[in-house]
Structures are given as structure tokens and as C-alpha cells.
Amino acid sequence: MRTAVAAFSCWMALLGLGMMPPPFQPSPSPGVAPADTMRVSIATGKVLTTMLPETVGETTVERYRLVEGPPFSGVARRSLVWPAADADPGTYDLVLVPAVESPADTLVVQVQVETDG
């Protein structure tokens, strides 16, 4: 019985490792940004705190929802925060949508992390 439990535990651990999301990395190349793109810059080791727009596309937004972003980033209503302490220099795309039933528009916040100093 113990062998079966140990084997099951190892199997679940291996499955869990395969399902871990990859670390959030800078975009490989900036390319063409979507129409609703906000661009901000911060120095490495700093904390990004920025207000998000009141509208995206033709939608008035009271609250956003973060769809894709780095660890420890978050949004409260229209305020975005990301402590970029361990971020490598580069451009990161954080993807947000209006926090409504079926959002039609997407906001991309392009964050340029630059070396401090």
C-alpha cells in the first residue's frame, strides 16, 4: 500500500512540474503593438504603479482584470502594480481586459524595463 501511495505521489509531482507556467519573459521583439497599447518605463528593481485608462476601444472601464502578467503583478479597479525587482531588462506585455461579463476589448500595457543607473 505504501508503495502505491509513493508511486502515485511521485506521478502527481511529475505532472505538477510539467504544468508549471514558464517564467514571464520580455517579448522577443516589440513588433506592431495593438491599437489599445499603453507604454510605460521603469528601472530594474523599481515598482510599477500606474493608472489605467477610463476607456479601452469604445468601452468605458471601471475595473480591469489581468489576463497575462508577471508574478506579483495585479490590478485593483484601474490601478496596475508590478514590483519588477527580479525583471530582466526588456519590454514586457501585460494583457488586461475590462472586468465585465464578455469583454470585447483588450488593453496591452507595454513595460520597458531599463537598467538602473
C-alpha positions as CSV (number, residue, x, y, z in Angstrom):
1,M,0.0,0.0,0.0
2,R,2.8,2.4,0.9
3,T,4.5,1.7,-2.4
4,A,1.3,2.6,-4.3
5,V,0.9,5.8,-2.4
6,A,4.5,6.7,-3.0
7,A,4.3,5.9,-6.7
8,F,1.1,8.0,-7.0
9,S,2.7,10.9,-5.2
10,C,5.7,10.9,-7.5
11,W,3.5,10.7,-10.6
12,M,1.4,13.6,-9.4
13,A,4.6,15.6,-8.6
14,L,5.9,15.0,-12.1
15,L,2.6,16.1,-13.6
16,G,2.6,19.2,-11.5
17,L,6.1,20.1,-12.7
18,G,5.0,19.8,-16.3
19,M,2.1,22.1,-15.7
20,M,4.0,25.0,-14.1
21,P,3.8,28.1,-16.2
22,P,7.0,29.3,-17.7
23,P,8.6,32.4,-16.1
24,F,7.3,35.7,-17.5
25,Q,9.8,36.9,-20.1
26,P,10.3,40.0,-22.2
27,S,8.7,40.0,-25.6
28,P,11.2,38.7,-28.2
29,S,10.6,41.7,-30.4
30,P,8.3,44.7,-30.0
31,G,6.7,44.4,-33.5
32,V,3.5,46.2,-34.1
33,A,1.6,46.9,-30.9
34,P,-2.2,46.5,-30.7
35,A,-4.3,49.7,-31.1
36,D,-5.0,49.9,-27.4
37,T,-1.5,49.8,-26.0
38,M,-0.2,51.9,-23.2
39,R,3.6,52.3,-22.9
40,V,5.4,52.9,-19.6
41,S,9.0,52.6,-18.5
42,I,10.6,51.7,-15.2
43,A,14.1,51.0,-13.9
44,T,15.1,47.5,-12.8
45,G,14.3,46.9,-9.2
46,K,11.6,49.5,-9.1
47,V,7.8,49.1,-8.6
48,L,5.5,50.0,-11.5
49,T,2.4,51.7,-10.3
50,T,0.2,53.3,-12.9
51,M,-3.4,54.3,-13.6
52,L,-5.1,52.6,-16.5
53,P,-7.3,54.4,-19.0
54,E,-11.0,55.1,-18.3
55,T,-11.9,53.6,-21.8
56,V,-10.5,50.9,-24.0
57,G,-11.8,50.7,-27.5
58,E,-15.3,52.0,-27.2
59,T,-15.8,50.5,-23.7
60,T,-15.9,52.6,-20.6
61,V,-14.0,50.7,-17.9
62,E,-14.5,50.9,-14.2
63,R,-12.4,47.8,-13.4
64,Y,-9.8,45.8,-15.3
65,R,-8.9,42.1,-15.0
66,L,-5.2,41.0,-15.6
67,V,-5.2,38.2,-18.2
68,E,-1.5,37.8,-18.6
69,G,1.2,39.3,-16.4
70,P,4.3,38.6,-14.4
71,P,4.3,37.1,-10.9
72,F,3.2,39.5,-8.1
73,S,1.6,41.9,-10.6
74,G,-2.0,42.9,-10.0
75,V,-4.8,45.3,-10.8
76,A,-7.3,47.0,-8.4
77,R,-10.0,48.8,-10.3
78,R,-8.0,50.9,-12.7
79,S,-4.6,50.8,-10.9
80,L,-1.9,48.4,-12.1
81,V,1.0,47.4,-9.8
82,W,4.1,45.3,-10.7
83,P,7.1,45.0,-8.4
84,A,9.7,44.4,-11.1
85,A,12.5,43.6,-8.7
86,D,13.7,40.5,-10.5
87,A,12.8,41.5,-14.0
88,D,15.5,41.4,-16.7
89,P,15.8,44.5,-18.9
90,G,13.4,44.3,-21.9
91,T,9.8,45.0,-23.0
92,Y,7.1,43.1,-21.2
93,D,3.5,43.0,-22.5
94,L,0.9,42.8,-19.7
95,V,-2.6,42.0,-21.0
96,L,-5.7,43.3,-19.4
97,V,-9.4,43.2,-20.2
98,P,-12.4,45.2,-18.8
99,A,-13.8,43.2,-15.9
100,V,-17.2,42.7,-17.5
101,E,-19.2,39.6,-18.4
102,S,-17.8,39.3,-22.0
103,P,-15.0,41.8,-22.7
104,A,-14.7,42.8,-26.3
105,D,-11.6,44.9,-25.9
106,T,-8.1,44.3,-24.7
107,L,-5.6,46.7,-23.2
108,V,-1.9,45.9,-23.5
109,V,0.5,47.7,-21.2
110,Q,4.0,47.6,-22.6
111,V,6.5,48.0,-19.9
112,Q,10.1,48.8,-20.8
113,V,12.4,47.7,-18.0
114,E,15.7,49.6,-18.2
115,T,18.9,49.0,-16.3
116,D,19.1,51.3,-13.3
117,G,21.9,53.7,-13.2
